[in-house]
C-alpha cells in the first residue's frame, strides 16, 4: 500500500512538473510568435521605406529641374545663388540615393538570412 501511495505521489509530482514545463513552452512559443510578427512587420516597413526613398527623390528632382532651368535663364547674382542652392539639394538627393542603395543591400541581406 505504501509503495502504491509513493508511486501515486511520484506520478502526481511528475505530472505537475510536466504541466509546468508545458506551460513554460507555451509561453515561449507565444513569445516567439510575437517576435516573428514584429520581425515580419519590420521587413514590411523596410520595404515601404525603400519604395518611399525612390518616390521622394523623384518628386524632388522634377521641380528642382524646373528651378534650375529658370535660374539658367536669369543673368544676375540671384541666379548664381539659386544654382548654388539647387546644387546643395542635388547633393542631399545623392545622399538619399546612397541611403536607398544601402537600404536595398540591407533588405537583400535580411531576406537571404531570415
N, C-alpha and C positions, 0 to 999 in steps of 0.2 A: 504494500500500500504506500509506504514511504517512498519507494522508488517511483511509483506512479505519480505521486504529488510532485516530486522533484522533477520528473520528466515534463509534467504539465507546466511547472514554473519555467523550466528552460524553454519550452515551446512558446509560452506567453512572452517571455523576455526576448527571445529571438524574433518573434512576430512584431513586437514593438520596435525593435531595432530596425527591422526591415521596413516597417511603416515609416519610421523617421528618415531612413535613407531614401525611401521612395519619395517622400515629400521634399526632401532636400534636392533630389534630382529634378523633380517637377519645377521647383523654384529656379534652379539653374537653367533648365530648358526655357522657361518663360523669359528669363533674363537674356539668354542668348537670342531668342526670337526678337525681343525688343531691340537688342543691339543690331541684329541683322536688318530690321526695319529701318532703324536710324541710318545704317550704312547705305542701304538702298536709296533712302531719301537724299543722303549726301551726294551719291552718284548722280541722281537726277538733278540736283541743284548745280553740280559741276557742269553737267550738260547744258542746262539753261544759261549758266554764266558764260560758257564758251560761245553759245549762239548769240548772246547779247553783246559780247565783245565785237563780233563781226558786224552786227547790225549797227551798233553805236558808232563805230568808226566810219562806216559808210554814210550814216546820217550826218556826221560832222563834215566829212570830206566834200560832199556835194555842195553845200552852201559856201564852204571855205573856198572852193574853186571860183565861185561867183565873186566873192570878196576880192580874191587875188586878181581876177580878170578886171574888175572895176579899178583896182589900185594901179594896174598896169596902164590904164588909160589916163590916169591923173598924173600930171607932171609937176609936182611940188613936194615940199618936205613932208606933207601929210601922207602921201603915197609911200614914201620910204618907211614911215612909222607903221603904216598898215602892213606893208610887206614883211617888216620885221616881226610883227605880231603873228602874221599868218605862218611864218617860218617856225615860230615858237610853238604854235598849235600843231603844226605838222610834226614837230619833234615829239610832242606829247602823244600824238596819234601813233607815231612809230613805236614809242614805248608801249602803248596799248597793244599794238600788233605783236611785239615781242612777248608781252604777257599772254596774249592769245595763243601764241605758238607754245609757250611753256605750259599753259593750261592743257593744250592738246596732248602734250607729252605726258603730263600727269594723268590725264584721263586714260590714255592708252595703257600706261603702266598699271593703273588701278584695275582696268578691265582685264588685263593679262594676268594679274596676280591676285585676283579676288579670293 
